[in-house]
Amino acid sequence: MPTHVETTREFDREIERLGRKYSTVLIVAEFLIAQIETDARPGERVPGVGAVVYKARLPNPSARRGKRGGFRIVYYFHLPVTVYLLTIYSQTEKDNLSNAEIRRMVNSVL
């Protein structure tokens, strides 16, 4: 059964903001969404959150830095077939998110 992907308000707000600066962010995000919809689980599981949360590292072709200076998408499995995209950010603008920040995002979905 294919996975259903939904976005949160925070994700929508951040991707719109990043889209004004990096024209390729939508293409990169759509590629990840297509992978998730085919039941792939890209990225690494975030330990210590208390929920099934992954962080995927994606390249930023606009910045020409590869994955190291690319985008991060944090997503959460709520049900076996539903994934919520919690947030997206550019690694050049923000360091890693704390587990407390990720828990807050997960709780806003519930």
C-alpha positions in Angstrom: 0.0 0.0 0.0 1.5 3.4 -1.0 2.4 5.9 1.7 0.4 9.1 1.9 2.5 12.2 2.5 1.1 15.3 4.2 2.8 18.6 5.0 2.6 20.6 8.2 2.1 24.4 8.3 5.7 24.8 9.4 7.0 22.8 6.4 4.8 24.8 4.0 6.0 28.1 5.5 9.7 27.1 5.4 9.6 25.6 1.8 8.0 28.8 0.6 10.6 30.9 2.3 13.5 28.7 1.0 11.9 28.8 -2.5 12.4 32.5 -2.7 16.1 32.0 -2.1 16.8 28.6 -3.8 14.8 27.9 -6.9 15.5 24.2 -6.8 14.1 23.4 -3.4 10.7 22.3 -4.7 12.3 19.9 -7.2 14.4 18.4 -4.4 11.4 18.1 -2.0 9.2 16.5 -4.7 11.9 13.9 -5.4 12.0 13.0 -1.7 8.2 12.9 -1.6 8.1 10.5 -4.5 10.6 8.2 -2.7 8.4 8.2 0.4 5.2 7.5 -1.5 6.9 4.3 -2.9 7.5 3.1 0.6 11.2 4.1 0.7 12.6 5.4 3.9 15.3 7.9 2.9 17.5 9.4 5.5 18.5 8.4 9.0 16.2 7.7 11.9 16.5 10.4 14.6 17.2 8.6 18.0 15.8 9.8 21.3 12.7 11.5 20.0 10.2 8.8 21.1 8.5 8.6 17.7 9.5 7.3 14.3 11.2 10.4 12.9 13.7 10.5 10.0 16.0 13.3 8.8 16.9 13.2 5.1 19.9 15.0 3.7 19.3 16.4 0.3 21.6 18.3 -2.1 21.0 22.0 -2.9 21.9 22.4 -6.6 21.4 26.1 -6.3 24.3 26.4 -3.8 26.5 23.8 -5.5 27.6 22.3 -2.2 26.1 18.9 -2.4 24.5 17.3 0.6 26.9 18.9 3.1 25.5 22.4 2.4 22.1 21.2 1.3 18.6 20.8 2.7 17.3 18.7 5.6 13.8 17.4 5.7 12.5 16.0 8.9 9.5 13.7 8.6 7.4 11.6 10.9 5.5 8.3 10.5 2.2 8.7 12.3 0.5 5.6 10.9 1.8 2.7 8.8 0.7 4.6 5.6 0.9 8.3 6.6 4.0 10.5 6.7 4.1 14.1 7.9 6.8 16.4 6.5 7.6 18.4 9.7 10.1 20.9 8.5 12.7 21.7 5.9 15.8 23.9 6.4 19.0 24.7 4.7 22.1 23.4 6.5 23.9 26.7 5.7 21.3 28.7 7.7 20.6 26.4 10.6 22.4 23.8 12.6 20.8 20.5 13.6 17.4 20.5 15.4 17.3 19.4 19.0 15.2 16.5 20.0 13.0 18.9 22.0 12.3 20.9 18.8 11.4 17.7 16.9 9.1 16.5 19.7 7.3 19.8 19.6 6.7 19.4 15.9 5.5 15.8 16.3 3.1 16.9 19.1 1.7 19.6 16.9 0.6 16.9 14.4 -1.1 14.7 17.0 
